[in-house]
Structure formats: C-alpha cells, structure tokens
Amino acid sequence: MSAATAFLVTAVLFFTDLYLVFYDHPLDGIGILSTFILPPAGMFMGFLAYRKTHSRTDGILILLNAAALLSFFAYMFLGTLILGP
C-alpha cells in the first residue's frame, strides 16, 4: 500500500504544481521535488512487496512509480520542443 500512496501523492503534487501554483509562490517547485523524491521511495517499497508476494499489482505500482519519476523529464522535453527554450 505504501507504493500506491507514494504514486498518488506524487501525482497530486505534480498536478498541483502544474496547474495551481504560479511563479514566486511559496509552493513553487513542489511538483519537481515530489517527482524526484517520492517515486524512488515508492519503487523501493514496491520492490520489497514484490519480492514477498510476486503480485501483479506490485509490479504495476513499480512501473507507475517509474513513470512518475520520468514524468517531469518528459514534460520538460515536450515543453521545450513545443514552446522552444
């Protein structure tokens, strides 16, 4: 359950930073921090759970946390391609 919580908190903080927080806000950058700190912890917890249970759900949570880890890089890459540097 901890890997699911890490993924959900990461997604909420990333979208909050993306849509609700603007420049020079005290929470500016919370989405960036959440995509670098929480997904590796969620992947670690998912790996520990997967080793014990070999559940398909744990494997999916590992993949979701990996996607959350790469989401910021993909967002910045596509934003640079579309809008320029």
C-alpha positions in Angstrom: 0.0 0.0 0.0 2.9 2.4 0.5 3.9 2.3 -3.1 0.4 3.2 -4.1 0.4 6.1 -1.6 3.8 7.3 -2.9 2.4 7.3 -6.5 -0.8 9.1 -5.6 0.9 11.8 -3.6 3.4 12.3 -6.4 0.6 12.7 -8.9 -1.4 15.1 -6.8 1.7 17.3 -6.0 2.8 17.3 -9.6 -0.6 18.4 -11.0 -1.0 20.9 -8.2 2.4 22.4 -9.1 1.4 22.3 -12.8 -2.0 23.9 -12.6 -2.5 25.7 -9.3 0.9 27.1 -8.3 2.4 30.1 -10.2 5.7 31.9 -10.3 7.1 33.1 -6.9 4.5 31.2 -4.9 5.8 29.6 -1.7 5.0 26.1 -3.0 6.6 26.7 -6.4 8.7 23.6 -7.3 6.8 21.2 -5.0 6.0 19.1 -8.1 9.6 18.9 -9.1 10.6 17.8 -5.6 7.8 15.2 -5.5 8.9 13.7 -8.8 12.5 13.2 -7.6 11.9 12.1 -4.0 8.7 10.1 -3.7 8.9 7.8 -6.8 12.2 6.2 -5.9 10.9 5.6 -2.4 7.7 4.1 -3.9 9.7 1.9 -6.3 11.8 0.6 -3.3 8.7 -0.2 -1.3 7.2 -1.8 -4.4 10.3 -4.0 -4.9 10.1 -5.1 -1.3 6.5 -6.0 -1.6 7.0 -7.7 -5.0 9.8 -9.9 -3.5 7.4 -11.2 -0.9 4.2 -11.6 -2.9 5.1 -11.7 -6.6 1.8 -9.9 -7.1 1.0 -8.3 -10.5 -0.4 -5.2 -8.6 3.0 -4.6 -7.0 4.7 -4.8 -10.5 2.2 -2.3 -11.9 2.9 0.0 -8.9 6.7 -0.2 -9.6 6.0 0.7 -13.2 3.7 3.6 -12.2 6.3 5.0 -9.9 8.9 4.7 -12.6 6.6 6.6 -15.0 6.1 9.3 -12.3 9.9 9.6 -11.9 10.2 10.2 -15.7 7.2 12.4 -16.0 8.9 15.6 -15.2 11.7 14.9 -17.7 9.1 14.1 -20.4 7.1 17.2 -19.5 10.2 19.5 -19.8 11.4 17.8 -23.0 8.0 18.1 -24.8 7.6 21.7 -23.5 10.9 22.6 -24.9 10.1 21.0 -28.2 6.7 22.7 -28.5 7.4 26.1 -27.0 11.2 26.5 -27.5 13.9 27.1 -25.0 
